[in-house]
Amino acid sequence: MGDLFSCCSSSDRVEPSSPDAKANFKGPVKGRSCTDCSFLVLFLFVLISVFGLVIYCTSNGDVNRLFYGFDECGDICGFKNKNSDPKFCSGKDMTNKPFLKIDAPIYKVADLKYVKRECVEKCSDYKDYHEFLHRCIPKGNESTINNILKNSTIGSLFQEVTQDLQHTKWDIIYLCIFAFISSLVIVFLIRFVAGIVVWFVLIGVVVVSISTSIFLWVTWKQKSDSEIKDQVAEQDVNTYFAFALIATISTIIILLIIVAMRSRIALVVQLFKESGKAIQSMPLLLVQPIVTFLFLCLAIILWSYFAVLIQASGSPAFEPLSHNVYYKKDQLMKFARIYNILVLVWVIEFIIGCQHMIIAGSVATWFFTRNKDNVSSPISTSVSYLFNYHLGSVALGSFIIAILQIIRVILNYIDETLKESKNEVAKSLYKVFQCLFSCLQQFLQYLTRNAYIEIGKKYLFTFS
């Protein structure tokens, strides 16, 4: 990392290797230079700006406002408050009053400007009130709370996940053990009997395709010969005919591809054998996805923490109609909400890109070194190359994919708004744009992944 910025001014260029250089190739080029430094600087600036926004929101907020609530004067329940502005009635000691009593239906709690609030010692001291998340709310809202938790994405997801884990925890453990053993078996088969594996897969695909086509045609024939000719039966016949036709065309295409590419099957077998040898030589490559998963979890946890700090920000403001003090977010705090999400998308793609780069560099170092005895710590070498030279290229590739991800999210939001629309032209245009962006995203993901591979081995070209 010490050479991260020192090499950004290097004028070295990577040129395609000559045939003679190929013959004497001993692994990826070691005399590297930084790639796409401008995007690395941009990525670091974005990260620093996020921390700056969070610091700004933290200095103008308090997370206890979210967890414990605040009364009409802006005093946080359960804490000793300070009067930061003489215009407001805040500054009371609420240490002995840890609960916030809300005299309003639960669905109005989100907008506290017009809700009567006060800090109390116990919810049980008030008739027809019960405790909920450090709040004392009127009884009769249980069904509303349950509906909110069931209908909200977070509540529904949490409930479904906990129930599924409770009922299927042993099944998940058994399946994980089975998947691990199956992975070891597949690695063994790829290493020693790659030809059998490849031909077994090809024959299996052909047999399944032909069997599916025959089954669909037989079912279509039986339903078309049936004496029942109502509208539902006709629709079933047309559906099976369409599926049978698609399956037959797909089977023919698969057969033509296998026949046309039969000379390449031996190459595929050899590639599988080399993959098995690479995994045997570098078993720690199997740990790399786990490391990536841990970093993704860390990024999401950090993002969630930042989201809470941003949501808890705000400056005290007075509502003249209800005579309540509430905390109002300025434009920078509102911008921080959206900015935090956008940065998360970029960071996730960046972490995944680093995984591709490390694996590509490790395999390239091992594969292109003629004498395998000269290979020393290819994974650590790839990690070193990544952090010293190619973080900018990963930042560029992840930035492109993140932009497309954001566009697709916007399109999905438009889809939700158009579901109730009667404008068929707008719906059709949306479907076209969604299809185009989906294809573009898949293409760029493929291009970016292969660019990471080329950067990892630094043999043909660089993604810059």
C-alpha positions as CSV (number, residue, x, y, z in Angstrom):
1,M,0.0,0.0,0.0
2,G,3.0,2.3,0.4
3,D,3.4,2.4,-3.3
4,L,-0.2,3.1,-3.9
5,F,0.2,6.8,-5.0
6,S,3.9,6.9,-5.6
7,C,3.5,5.0,-8.9
8,C,0.6,6.9,-10.2
9,S,2.9,9.3,-12.1
10,S,4.7,6.5,-13.9
11,S,4.9,6.7,-17.6
12,D,5.4,3.0,-18.2
13,R,3.0,1.5,-20.7
14,V,2.0,-2.1,-21.2
15,E,2.5,-3.4,-24.8
16,P,1.3,-6.7,-26.3
17,S,4.0,-9.3,-26.0
18,S,5.8,-10.7,-29.1
19,P,5.8,-14.4,-30.0
20,D,9.3,-14.7,-28.7
21,A,8.2,-13.2,-25.4
22,K,5.5,-15.8,-25.2
23,A,7.9,-18.6,-25.6
24,N,10.0,-17.3,-22.7
25,F,7.1,-16.2,-20.6
26,K,7.6,-16.9,-16.8
27,G,4.4,-15.5,-15.4
28,P,2.6,-12.1,-15.2
29,V,4.7,-9.0,-15.7
30,K,6.3,-8.0,-12.5
31,G,7.4,-4.5,-13.6
32,R,3.9,-3.1,-13.4
33,S,2.5,0.4,-13.2
34,C,-0.6,1.8,-11.6
35,T,-3.8,1.6,-13.8
36,D,-6.7,4.0,-13.7
37,C,-5.4,6.1,-10.8
38,S,-8.0,8.8,-11.4
39,F,-10.8,6.4,-10.4
40,L,-9.0,5.3,-7.4
41,V,-8.7,8.9,-6.3
42,L,-12.4,9.3,-7.0
43,F,-13.3,6.2,-5.0
44,L,-11.2,7.4,-2.0
45,F,-12.8,10.8,-2.3
46,V,-16.3,9.3,-2.2
47,L,-15.4,7.2,0.9
48,I,-14.0,10.2,2.7
49,S,-17.0,12.3,1.7
50,V,-19.3,9.7,3.2
51,F,-17.4,9.8,6.5
52,G,-17.5,13.6,6.4
53,L,-21.3,13.5,5.9
54,V,-21.7,11.0,8.8
55,I,-19.5,13.1,11.1
56,Y,-21.6,16.2,10.2
57,C,-24.9,14.3,10.9
58,T,-23.5,12.8,14.1
59,S,-22.4,16.3,15.4
60,N,-26.0,17.5,14.7
61,G,-27.8,14.5,16.0
62,D,-28.3,11.9,18.7
63,V,-29.1,8.2,18.2
64,N,-31.0,8.2,21.5
65,R,-33.7,10.2,19.8
66,L,-34.5,7.2,17.7
67,F,-34.3,4.6,20.4
68,Y,-35.9,6.4,23.3
69,G,-37.8,9.2,21.7
70,F,-38.2,12.9,22.8
71,D,-41.0,14.9,24.3
72,E,-42.7,18.1,23.1
73,C,-39.7,20.2,24.2
74,G,-37.2,18.0,22.4
75,D,-35.9,16.4,25.6
76,I,-34.8,12.8,25.2
77,C,-36.5,10.4,27.6
78,G,-34.3,8.6,30.1
79,F,-31.4,11.1,29.9
80,K,-30.3,14.4,31.4
81,N,-30.7,16.9,28.7
82,K,-29.0,20.3,28.0
83,N,-30.7,23.4,26.8
84,S,-28.8,24.2,23.6
85,D,-31.2,27.0,22.6
86,P,-33.0,29.4,24.9
87,K,-35.9,29.6,22.5
88,F,-36.9,26.0,23.4
89,C,-38.1,24.6,26.6
90,S,-35.6,21.7,26.5
91,G,-32.9,21.0,29.2
92,K,-34.9,18.9,31.7
93,D,-33.6,15.9,33.6
94,M,-35.6,12.9,32.3
95,T,-33.4,10.2,33.8
96,N,-36.3,8.8,35.8
97,K,-38.7,9.0,32.9
98,P,-37.4,6.5,30.3
99,F,-40.6,6.0,28.3
100,L,-42.3,8.3,25.8
101,K,-46.0,8.5,26.1
102,I,-47.7,9.2,22.7
103,D,-51.3,10.4,22.6
104,A,-51.9,9.4,19.0
105,P,-52.6,6.4,16.8
106,I,-49.6,4.4,15.9
107,Y,-49.7,5.4,12.2
108,K,-49.1,9.0,13.2
109,V,-45.9,8.3,15.1
110,A,-43.8,8.9,12.0
111,D,-44.7,12.6,11.9
112,L,-44.0,13.9,15.4
113,K,-44.6,17.6,14.6
114,Y,-48.3,17.4,15.4
115,V,-48.3,14.6,18.1
116,K,-48.6,15.2,21.8
117,R,-45.7,13.6,23.6
118,E,-44.4,13.4,27.1
119,C,-41.8,11.4,29.0
120,V,-43.2,9.1,31.8
121,E,-41.8,6.7,34.3
122,K,-44.0,3.6,33.5
123,C,-46.5,2.8,30.8
124,S,-48.5,0.8,33.3
125,D,-49.3,4.0,35.3
126,Y,-51.6,5.0,32.5
127,K,-54.8,3.2,31.7
128,D,-55.3,1.8,28.2
129,Y,-51.6,2.2,27.4
130,H,-48.9,-0.4,26.8
131,E,-45.2,-0.5,26.1
132,F,-43.8,-0.8,22.6
133,L,-40.1,0.0,21.7
134,H,-39.7,2.4,24.7
135,R,-43.0,4.1,23.8
136,C,-46.3,4.1,25.6
137,I,-49.0,3.9,22.9
138,P,-52.7,3.6,23.3
139,K,-54.2,0.1,23.4
140,G,-56.1,-1.1,20.4
141,N,-53.1,-0.5,18.1
142,E,-51.9,-4.1,18.3
143,S,-53.5,-5.1,15.0
144,T,-52.0,-2.0,13.4
145,I,-48.6,-2.8,14.7
146,N,-48.8,-6.3,13.5
147,N,-50.0,-5.1,10.1
148,I,-47.0,-2.7,9.9
149,L,-44.6,-5.4,10.8
150,K,-46.2,-7.9,8.4
151,N,-46.6,-5.5,5.5
152,S,-43.2,-3.8,5.8
153,T,-40.3,-5.3,4.0
154,I,-38.0,-5.5,7.0
155,G,-40.7,-6.9,9.4
156,S,-41.8,-9.5,6.8
157,L,-38.3,-10.5,6.0
158,F,-37.3,-10.8,9.7
159,Q,-40.4,-12.8,10.5
160,E,-39.9,-15.2,7.5
161,V,-36.2,-15.6,8.2
162,T,-36.6,-16.5,11.9
163,Q,-39.4,-18.9,11.2
164,D,-37.6,-20.6,8.4
165,L,-34.4,-20.9,10.4
166,Q,-36.3,-22.3,13.3
167,H,-38.0,-25.0,11.2
168,T,-35.1,-25.8,8.8
169,K,-31.9,-25.2,10.8
170,W,-30.9,-28.9,10.7
171,D,-31.8,-29.2,7.1
172,I,-29.6,-26.2,6.3
173,I,-26.7,-27.7,8.3
174,Y,-27.0,-31.1,6.5
175,L,-27.2,-29.4,3.1
176,C,-24.1,-27.3,3.9
177,I,-22.2,-30.5,4.8
178,F,-23.5,-32.2,1.7
179,A,-22.6,-29.2,-0.5
180,F,-19.1,-29.1,1.0
181,I,-18.6,-32.9,0.4
182,S,-20.0,-32.5,-3.1
183,S,-17.6,-29.6,-3.8
184,L,-14.7,-31.8,-2.8
185,V,-15.9,-34.6,-5.0
186,I,-16.4,-32.3,-8.0
187,V,-12.9,-30.8,-7.5
188,F,-11.5,-34.4,-7.4
189,L,-13.4,-35.4,-10.5
190,I,-12.3,-32.3,-12.4
191,R,-8.7,-33.0,-11.4
192,F,-8.5,-36.6,-12.4
193,V,-11.5,-37.5,-14.6
194,A,-12.4,-34.2,-16.3
195,G,-13.2,-35.9,-19.6
196,I,-15.8,-38.1,-18.1
197,V,-17.3,-35.1,-16.2
198,V,-17.6,-33.0,-19.4
199,W,-19.1,-35.8,-21.5
200,F,-21.5,-36.7,-18.7
201,V,-22.7,-33.1,-18.5
202,L,-23.1,-32.8,-22.3
203,I,-24.9,-36.1,-22.6
204,G,-27.1,-35.3,-19.6
205,V,-28.1,-31.9,-21.1
206,V,-29.0,-33.6,-24.5
207,V,-31.0,-36.4,-22.8
208,V,-32.9,-33.9,-20.6
209,S,-33.6,-31.6,-23.5
210,I,-34.9,-34.4,-25.7
211,S,-36.9,-36.0,-22.9
212,T,-38.5,-32.6,-22.1
213,S,-39.4,-32.0,-25.7
214,I,-41.0,-35.5,-26.1
215,F,-42.9,-35.1,-22.8
216,L,-44.3,-31.7,-23.9
217,W,-45.3,-32.9,-27.3
218,V,-47.0,-36.1,-25.9
219,T,-48.9,-34.0,-23.3
220,W,-49.9,-31.5,-26.0
221,K,-51.2,-34.4,-28.2
222,Q,-53.2,-35.9,-25.3
223,K,-54.8,-32.6,-24.4
224,S,-55.6,-31.7,-28.0
225,D,-57.3,-35.1,-28.5
226,S,-59.3,-34.6,-25.3
227,E,-63.1,-34.2,-25.7
228,I,-63.3,-31.3,-23.3
229,K,-63.1,-28.2,-25.5
230,D,-63.8,-25.3,-23.1
231,Q,-61.8,-22.1,-22.9
232,V,-59.5,-23.3,-20.2
233,A,-58.7,-26.5,-22.1
234,E,-57.9,-24.5,-25.3
235,Q,-55.6,-22.3,-23.3
236,D,-53.8,-25.3,-21.9
237,V,-53.4,-26.8,-25.4
238,N,-51.9,-23.6,-26.7
239,T,-49.6,-23.3,-23.7
240,Y,-48.2,-26.8,-24.1
241,F,-47.8,-26.3,-27.8
242,A,-45.8,-23.1,-27.2
243,F,-43.6,-24.8,-24.6
244,A,-43.1,-27.9,-26.7
245,L,-42.1,-25.7,-29.7
246,I,-39.6,-23.7,-27.6
247,A,-38.2,-26.9,-26.1
248,T,-37.7,-28.5,-29.5
249,I,-36.0,-25.4,-30.9
250,S,-33.7,-25.2,-27.9
251,T,-32.8,-28.9,-28.2
252,I,-32.0,-28.5,-31.9
253,I,-29.8,-25.4,-31.1
254,I,-28.0,-27.3,-28.3
255,L,-27.3,-30.3,-30.6
256,L,-26.0,-28.0,-33.4
257,I,-23.7,-26.2,-30.9
258,I,-22.3,-29.5,-29.7
259,V,-21.8,-30.8,-33.2
260,A,-20.2,-27.5,-34.4
261,M,-18.0,-27.2,-31.3
262,R,-17.1,-30.9,-31.0
263,S,-13.4,-30.1,-31.8
264,R,-13.3,-27.8,-28.8
265,I,-14.5,-30.3,-26.3
266,A,-11.0,-31.6,-25.9
267,L,-9.9,-28.1,-25.1
268,V,-12.7,-27.8,-22.5
269,V,-11.5,-31.1,-20.9
270,Q,-7.9,-29.8,-20.8
271,L,-9.1,-26.5,-19.2
272,F,-11.0,-28.5,-16.5
273,K,-7.9,-30.5,-15.8
274,E,-5.8,-27.3,-15.4
275,S,-8.5,-25.8,-13.1
276,G,-8.2,-28.9,-10.9
277,K,-4.5,-28.6,-10.8
278,A,-4.7,-25.0,-9.9
279,I,-7.1,-25.6,-7.0
280,Q,-4.9,-28.5,-5.9
281,S,-1.8,-26.2,-5.9
282,M,-3.7,-23.3,-4.4
283,P,-6.4,-24.7,-2.1
284,L,-6.7,-21.3,-0.3
285,L,-8.6,-20.1,-3.4
286,L,-11.6,-21.9,-2.1
287,V,-11.5,-19.7,1.0
288,Q,-11.5,-16.5,-1.1
289,P,-15.3,-16.4,-1.6
290,I,-15.7,-16.7,2.2
291,V,-13.4,-13.8,2.8
292,T,-15.4,-11.7,0.2
293,F,-18.6,-12.6,2.0
294,L,-17.2,-11.4,5.3
295,F,-16.1,-8.1,3.7
296,L,-19.6,-7.7,2.2
297,C,-21.2,-8.3,5.6
298,L,-18.8,-5.7,7.1
299,A,-19.8,-3.2,4.4
300,I,-23.5,-3.7,5.0
301,I,-23.1,-3.5,8.8
302,L,-21.1,-0.3,8.5
303,W,-23.7,1.1,6.0
304,S,-26.5,0.3,8.5
305,Y,-24.6,2.0,11.3
306,F,-24.2,5.1,9.1
307,A,-27.9,5.0,8.1
308,V,-28.9,5.1,11.8
309,L,-26.6,8.0,12.5
310,I,-27.9,9.9,9.5
311,Q,-31.5,9.2,10.4
312,A,-30.9,10.4,14.0
313,S,-29.6,13.8,12.8
314,G,-31.5,17.1,12.7
315,S,-31.6,20.5,14.3
316,P,-34.3,21.6,16.7
317,A,-37.2,23.4,15.1
318,F,-40.6,24.7,16.5
319,E,-44.0,23.9,15.0
320,P,-46.3,26.9,15.8
321,L,-49.6,25.0,15.2
322,S,-48.9,22.3,17.8
323,H,-46.3,24.1,19.9
324,N,-44.0,21.1,19.5
325,V,-40.3,20.9,19.1
326,Y,-39.0,18.5,16.5
327,Y,-35.7,17.8,14.8
328,K,-35.6,19.0,11.2
329,K,-33.1,17.7,8.7
330,D,-31.4,20.2,6.4
331,Q,-30.7,19.5,2.7
332,L,-27.2,18.0,3.4
333,M,-28.7,15.5,5.8
334,K,-31.4,14.5,3.3
335,F,-28.7,14.1,0.7
336,A,-26.6,12.0,3.0
337,R,-29.4,9.4,3.1
338,I,-29.3,8.8,-0.7
339,Y,-25.6,9.2,-0.9
340,N,-25.0,6.5,1.7
341,I,-27.0,4.0,-0.4
342,L,-25.3,4.9,-3.7
343,V,-21.9,4.5,-2.1
344,L,-22.9,1.1,-0.7
345,V,-23.7,-0.2,-4.2
346,W,-20.3,1.0,-5.4
347,V,-18.5,-0.6,-2.4
348,I,-20.2,-3.9,-2.9
349,E,-19.3,-4.0,-6.6
350,F,-15.7,-3.0,-5.6
351,I,-15.3,-5.8,-3.1
352,I,-16.6,-8.4,-5.7
353,G,-14.2,-6.9,-8.3
354,C,-11.3,-7.3,-5.9
355,Q,-12.2,-11.0,-5.5
356,H,-12.2,-11.4,-9.3
357,M,-8.8,-9.7,-9.5
358,I,-7.2,-11.8,-6.8
359,I,-8.4,-15.1,-8.2
360,A,-7.4,-14.0,-11.8
361,G,-4.0,-12.9,-10.7
362,S,-3.3,-16.0,-8.7
363,V,-4.4,-18.4,-11.4
364,A,-2.5,-16.4,-14.0
365,T,0.7,-16.5,-12.0
366,W,0.4,-20.2,-11.5
367,F,-0.7,-21.1,-15.1
368,F,1.7,-18.9,-17.1
369,T,4.7,-19.9,-15.1
370,R,6.4,-22.8,-17.0
371,N,8.3,-24.2,-14.1
372,K,5.8,-24.6,-11.3
373,D,8.7,-24.9,-8.8
374,N,9.3,-21.2,-9.3
375,V,5.8,-20.3,-8.2
376,S,5.9,-18.8,-4.7
377,S,2.7,-17.7,-2.8
378,P,0.7,-16.7,-5.9
379,I,-2.3,-15.6,-3.9
380,S,-0.3,-13.2,-1.7
381,T,1.5,-12.0,-4.9
382,S,-1.9,-11.3,-6.5
383,V,-3.1,-9.5,-3.4
384,S,0.1,-7.4,-3.4
385,Y,-0.3,-6.5,-7.1
386,L,-3.9,-5.6,-6.5
387,F,-3.3,-3.1,-3.7
388,N,-0.1,-1.7,-5.2
389,Y,-1.2,-1.3,-8.8
390,H,-4.7,-2.2,-9.8
391,L,-7.2,-0.8,-7.3
392,G,-8.0,2.0,-9.7
393,S,-9.1,-0.5,-12.4
394,V,-11.3,-2.3,-9.9
395,A,-12.8,1.1,-8.9
396,L,-13.5,1.9,-12.6
397,G,-15.1,-1.5,-13.4
398,S,-17.2,-1.5,-10.2
399,F,-18.2,2.2,-10.8
400,I,-19.6,1.2,-14.3
401,I,-21.6,-1.8,-12.8
402,A,-22.8,0.3,-9.9
403,I,-24.2,3.0,-12.2
404,L,-26.1,0.3,-14.1
405,Q,-27.4,-1.2,-10.9
406,I,-28.7,2.2,-9.8
407,I,-30.4,2.7,-13.2
408,R,-32.1,-0.6,-12.9
409,V,-33.3,0.2,-9.4
410,I,-34.8,3.4,-10.8
411,L,-36.5,1.4,-13.6
412,N,-37.9,-1.0,-11.0
413,Y,-39.3,2.0,-9.1
414,I,-40.9,3.3,-12.3
415,D,-42.3,-0.2,-12.8
416,E,-44.0,0.0,-9.5
417,T,-45.6,3.3,-10.3
418,L,-46.7,2.1,-13.8
419,K,-48.5,-1.0,-12.5
420,E,-51.7,1.0,-11.9
421,S,-51.2,3.1,-15.0
422,K,-53.5,2.5,-18.0
423,N,-50.9,3.9,-20.5
424,E,-49.9,0.9,-22.5
425,V,-47.3,2.9,-24.5
426,A,-45.5,3.9,-21.3
427,K,-45.5,0.3,-20.1
428,S,-44.1,-1.0,-23.4
429,L,-41.4,1.6,-23.5
430,Y,-40.4,0.7,-19.9
431,K,-40.2,-3.0,-20.8
432,V,-37.9,-2.1,-23.7
433,F,-35.6,0.1,-21.6
434,Q,-35.5,-2.5,-18.8
435,C,-34.5,-5.2,-21.3
436,L,-31.8,-3.0,-22.9
437,F,-30.3,-2.1,-19.6
438,S,-30.4,-5.7,-18.4
439,C,-28.5,-6.8,-21.6
440,L,-26.1,-3.9,-21.2
441,Q,-25.4,-4.8,-17.6
442,Q,-24.8,-8.4,-18.4
443,F,-22.4,-7.5,-21.2
444,L,-20.5,-5.0,-19.1
445,Q,-20.2,-7.4,-16.2
446,Y,-18.8,-10.0,-18.6
447,L,-16.4,-7.4,-20.1
448,T,-15.3,-6.2,-16.7
449,R,-14.7,-9.6,-15.3
450,N,-12.5,-10.5,-18.3
451,A,-10.7,-7.2,-18.0
452,Y,-9.9,-8.1,-14.4
453,I,-8.4,-11.4,-15.7
454,E,-6.3,-9.6,-18.2
455,I,-5.1,-7.1,-15.7
456,G,-4.4,-10.0,-13.3
457,K,-2.0,-11.7,-15.7
458,K,-0.9,-8.4,-17.4
459,Y,-0.2,-10.3,-20.6
460,L,-2.4,-8.9,-23.4
461,F,-3.9,-5.6,-22.4
462,T,-5.1,-3.6,-19.4
463,F,-8.5,-2.2,-18.6
464,S,-7.7,1.5,-18.7
